[in-house]
């Protein structure tokens, strides 16, 4: 009895094609990797000489990108204020949970409302920074952007992972930037 013959090349062709696709995928960077060096995806003929240049912001002074130091201090100021509020709330009732849970709840509400209405939290105001839209600077941040920024900030990683314009992932996702106000 004769062995059934394979159709010429169909199985081998498919295996070769799959192998080629696997090799091609292995050469491409993963979305988790991101840029290997700052500015990797920038135009090599027009590199940013300062953070915010690609956004059309000035290099220094009001309207320029705020550095990480005042941003962290503003977060600390807001967190301490919210901790004080949470302390008094937890003295009155334990229905909302412990102090740490109430601090987070107060901070989320605090940050959403202040950034939405004023473009800066009290911590931002103390540090001389604020949140601005980069797609339309004449418009306010808005409620939806304030909510998304705050929810992403709660996860901590998006603000720490910054691009060449010193914008965290939460700023990139919402089309905002933290700028100097004075």
N, C-alpha and C positions, 0 to 999 in steps of 0.2 A: 504494500500500500504506500502510495507516495505522500510525502508531507505536503500539507497545504502551503502554498507559497504566499509570502506577504506581498501586499501591494508594494510596488517598488518605491521605497523611500518615505512612505507616509509616517510610519512610527519613528523612524530615524530623523526625519525632517522636524517633526514636532518636538522631539527630545532636544535637538540642536537649537531650535527656536527658543524653547524654555530655558535652556542653558545660557543662551545669549542674553535673554531678558534678565535672568538672575545676575549675571555678571555686570550688566549695565546698571541695575539697581544697586549693586554693591559699590559701584564707583561713585554714585551720587550721594551727596551729604544728606543726612536725615534732618527732618524738621526740628528734631531735638537738639542738634548740634549748633545751629545758628551760625553766625559769622565766627570764623576762627580767630580773627584779629579785628579790632575796631576799624571800621571803614572798609571791610572786605568787599562789600557790595556797592560801594560808592564809585562814582565815575573817576577813574584814575587820572583823568586830565583836569578834574575840578574837585580836588580834595578839600574838605572842610578845614579851615584854619582855626576854627573855634566852634564850640557847641552852639547850635542854633542857627548857624550860617545857612544850612539847607532849608531852614524854615523861614528865612528872611528876617531873623531877629538880630538886634545889634549885638556886638561883641561884649559890651559892658554897660553898666548903668541900668536905669529903669527899662523894662521890656526885654532884657537879656535873660538867658536861661539861668535859673538859680542852681547853685552847686549842691552837692549832697549834704554838706554840713548843716546849712540852715534848714533844709528839708527835714532832717532827722531831729534837730532841735525843736522845730515847729510841732512835729509829731509828739515829742516828749512833753512839750507844754500842754498840748491838747489832752494827752493821755493823763497827765497829772490833774488837770481840771476835772476831767471826767471821773477820775478816781475819787476825788473829793465829793462830787455829786453822788456817785455810787455808794460811797461810805454812808452818807446821810440817808439814802434810800434804803439801804439794807438795815439800818438801825430802826427804821419804821416798820419794815415788813420783810419777810423771807420768802414771799410768794414768787419773786422773780429769780430766786436762786442765790448763790453766794456772791460775794463782792466782785470776784473776777468775771463772772458772767454778766453782772449788771454793768461793770465798767465797759465791757465790749459792746453791750446793747446801747449804752449812753453814747459811747464814742461813735458808733455807726450813725445814730440819729444826729448827733452833734455835727459830724463831718458832712453828711448829706445836706442838712439844712443850711449850714453856714456857707458851704461852697456853692450851693444852688442859689441862695439869695444874695450873697456878698462877693462871691468869687474868691474867698479866702476864709480860713478858719481863724479864730483868735490867735492860735499858735503861729499861723502864717503871718498875721498882722504884726505880731510882736517881732518876728524875724524879718519883716519887710519883703515878704514874697506873697504870691497869689497864683491862682489857677486861671489860665486863659485858653480860649480856643485858638488853635493855629489855622484852622480852615477858614474862620471868619472872626477876626479879632474884635470886630465891632459888636458881636453878639455875646450874651452871657453864656456861661457854661451850660445851664439848663438842668432840669431835674433828672432826666434819664442819664446824662453823662455823669452827674454827681453820684447817682446810685451805682452805676457800673464802676466808676473809679474807686469808690469806697469798698464795694464788695471785693474787687480785685486787690485792694490794699490790705484787706483783712487776711488774705492768703500770704502776705509778706514777700513772696518771691517776685511778683511782677515789679514792685518798685525797686528792688535791688538789681534786677537784670536790666541794664540800660544800654541804649544805642549810642551812636557817636554824637547825637544831639543831647545827651544826658537826659533822655526821656525814658521812664520806666515803661514796662509793658502795659500798665494800666493807662498811662498817658497816650501811648500809641493806639490802643484799642478805642479810646474815646476822642481822639483828635485834639488832645489838650497838651499843655506844657505848664510846668511851674516856672514862673518868671519872677524877676526882681521887680518890686514896686517902688523902690527908692534907691 
